[in-house]
Amino acid sequence: MIFNSNIDNFPGDIDHRLRIKEEAYTDDLSTPFTPHIATILKDLSQETKHHFEQLYQFMATETQHKLLHQLIKIFRSHHILEIGSFTGGSTIAMASALPVPSSSSLSSKVVSLEIDEKALDIAKKFTKKAKLEDRIEYILGPALESLHLLASERPKEQYDFVFIDADKGGLMSYYDFIMDHDLLSDDGVIIADNVLFYGQVHRQAGYDVIPSNLEFKRDIPGMAKQVHAFNQHVLKDERVEVVMLPLFDGISIITKKR
């Protein structure tokens, strides 16, 4: 198929992402954000591309932002944990689905972890522009250290929505910490992003051949192996149920068994 050859010729290149034209269509035919949030996310995307030309490809797409926003509403989530803020696009998308805090309502907040101070400065800048400071708390530092901090300082807190979108080598450690320290509420959900990682995870698992002439700009095969190990780990975890979907770069929806 032309889509496969297209992505194979440019692995890791955002401008040649699989089904990118269909993605534009799905974005146009999905309910838009409010004009204010839509403008914020558009401007944030441009600033991210300016400051992070290489890492820009890791930013979630507009349709994925809308999906996260919708999922927060569907699950009626109010206490959200995000591992991997980057420049705050997904953070703002999720927080904008939360109700405006009031003295009579249940406290709603996104707690977002990020290691890159420069990226976090941009996230905070646009969070302020979006007027969502009261619904977002950013924590700077290595994710695992920040998780330890949360577990020790807020031992009774649980999260009903967890979005994992950080370094692929740490996926298993972050997931295990969340489950082992009971950070996920009984009715909560974990969304793990990039579980198909540029269309290379299934190849590392032996479901397809790796073209001999395929060249990578970085160690995508190595990271794909780590993601495959994570996917297997979650499937074998008897505490949870998981469904993996070929959406965007692959997402897994994980819930506790009931």
Buried (B, 14 or more C-beta within 10 A) or exposed (E): EEBEEBBBEBBBEEEBBBBBEEBEEBBEEBEEBEEEBBEBBEEBBEBBBEBBEEBBBBBBBBBBBBBBBBBBEEBEBBBBBBBBBBBBBBBBBBBBBBEEEEEEEEEBBBBBBBBBEEBBBBBBBBBEBBEBEBBBBBBBBBBBEBBBEBBEEEEEEBBBBBBBBBBBEBBBBBBBBBBEBEBBBEEBBBBBBBBBBBBBBBBBBEEEEEEEEBEBEEEBBBBBBBBBBBBEEBEEBEEBBBEBEEBBBBBBBBBBEE
